[in-house]
């Protein structure tokens, strides 16, 4: 079987389908190279002195791990000089990062969660990088306002998982493709040409420690799942929770299921970031045949009002997401 690299895949899209410009192709390749470097840093573990806290906080007031800082620096340095970006924004930085005047300015905006699931770093559990690409509106300064576009405006999104192998999941609006890093070749090789979410599922992912804070529609759905074969769903469900969105979503992409981090009485706006996590993951999941809502609205239709806005997230198998969303509307 012929090995197809990420570069070959993107060039084919550029040549034959015209859905990827040369600039977008180069931008995705730069992000992928940065992910390779982050993967290398992650794999060093304690030997590289990269474990533990950095002694700083990000804009969300969350304690940063050393690898949070390293991953953010790697992505910023890799992308600011390439000439493909008008600006970039990171979950780890309060304001958009402007491209230095000494470098050419491109037409795209990059949003990123440099190291998702960083609470798992020190226990050697899968973590990852999430990214989203938007076009900078023509004739508009690349400030925070330029980034405030609904998820439906994304031109590309992806995530890397740093686990036993490093996997890159990507969409440019033409389905979802999976690549695995071949460390001997130093290239991402296509390992799944058409990732499709299973319509049938017997798995759900949710943080059960928040049960006391859930709203009634979430409690109703989970209670039905836990009731098993004798309950209204007529089958047994398994719960899986890694506490790393990239790992949980990747599992769902591989074998079906639903992922939920809903808003609750403690996190009334939601917990996950719309721009850095919910939008790119929703784009990927929809492209794979799934669905993503905040309980009431399609996530990709939400008009953001702030760069670090939070939102409830329910995504995965379409029928399951629609069921949970229906429960929310019925409870109104």
PyMOL commands that set and color helices and strands:
alter all, ss='L'
color gray80, all
select helices_A, chain A and resi 6-17+22-48+66-80+118-123+144-147+151-153+208-213+216-226+228-230+245-255+274-287+299-301+318-330
alter helices_A, ss='H'
color red, helices_A
select strands_A, chain A and resi 53-57+63-65+85-90+97-98+108-116+127-135+156-162+166-171+176-182+187-192+203-205+238-239+258-261+272-273+291-293+310-311+313-316
alter strands_A, ss='S'
color yellow, strands_A
deselect
rebuild
show_as cartoon
